[in-house]
């Protein structure tokens, strides 16, 4: 097993000078490669904030977050952007594809930012579209795709850079049950077959049911953690 | 930039209309001043005058020079010179039965003078002069003061060339009307030959008045005449002879600077409004791009290139579109109506708002709007520098 995320006593307070809101309070978290983890909890419990901290989108007020041994809280803003590009994949609640680019261009963009060559980009993009089952929609604009299809493209984009892990903030929130089911199937398959680490924040029971580890947050603190990482499939793969 | 055509078109349109507005305002402003100059110059002075060296500082008959066909031909041969009219000007006392008034006596070659100052058209009663006419043309104001009318007789008394006595009796052949009150109250025209006889200044002139094809190359034309005629003569531009007109234009242009400032401010608000709208629309997208790993500097470069191309295209299109508008308004100028028109016409000016077609206006205004828009384009750049992906992605 490889440790992907090791967060120590991280805290984050919003509006410290006016009406302080302690969004994440002294959280310890340890995630291994290949986990399929859900962060759950009521609204305002700190799920998205914790996800933002783990993804290097926000900095904690205290504590450290080690990703593959690198403390991302110590990185400069520019270094952090580079780190995110090469190590973390993001899937957002509202798809967030660039509307003026085609599905293919949306996925290619990440690899272009990584300065990958054209052959490598083409090969990877085609493989990813095959995995998400949208080979025939590669040249469609986001507006020409359904919500479920857009979210699948967003997953392909998150995976394009071959990240250490993928953070998905309520990925099924805007999807109907069929689309949500399809998306979860794809992500579960990628997790099982390619050992990709997924961390979700969610309210969705379907996601929680599929997760092998469920961390419940209440008032910014970890209330419960199944913590029994099912790595059986990994061993089987090995 | 063409991926989102509407957004690009809106930004480009803001710059496009800003350039048209700016060019049109400046073109009208310069056109009005050009027209003012044309009117003032064509009333009396001409664009350039040639005198004996020192005449302008001491305007007396002893500072005249001898008329010469060769000299006149030399001036006419200069580039840009279209007409030359000889004059002999001095002062005299004009007397009717019981009234006497000082007046400006101007001896002219009627045909040549008409080609430059269009004097024939200012005759409101009687007839214009012929070459060796013995009659005089009296300005309307002067005629009223002396209580004289057509065919009446007046006597001129003054000092002639080298202190000689100047006395003459003339019948009034025509009455002139000038817009300028000064000219209307003082002017008296007679043929050049009559004036030379009156002042005992046979064959002598005080000036050659010069008409030009292109008033924009005034100084080079004056310089060319100066170098051809040598040091015995002075060639003065209307600007040197009437500095008060230039001063008036400068003062007016000074106040126009405030109006232009307000105009550029309005243009700036128009452009910044479009940029603000664009930033609000793209904030989420930009936050997402930074979140997934696009460096802010790259995003800034992208926006800067997009801004430069959009603003530059808007400027070029604005300049191209303003050309036919300006030329149309040059050919068919806006006409005043009502009291404003009466005031202009009273002064002998055509009651019009012509435009100036000077290419400098298109280039300068295009550049000003371009620079203004580019400076304002820094706003999105600053916003990106301060962009926080988490807050940018909050809907």
Interface residues (C-beta under 8 A of the other chain):
Chain A: X52 X55 X57 X58 X77 X78 X81 X82 X84 X85 X86 X90 X92 X94 X96 X98 X99 X100 X101 X109 X110 X113 X114 X157 X158 X161
Chain B: X3 X4 X284 X285 X288 X289 X290 X291 X292 X293 X294 X295 X296 X298 X389 X390 X393 X395
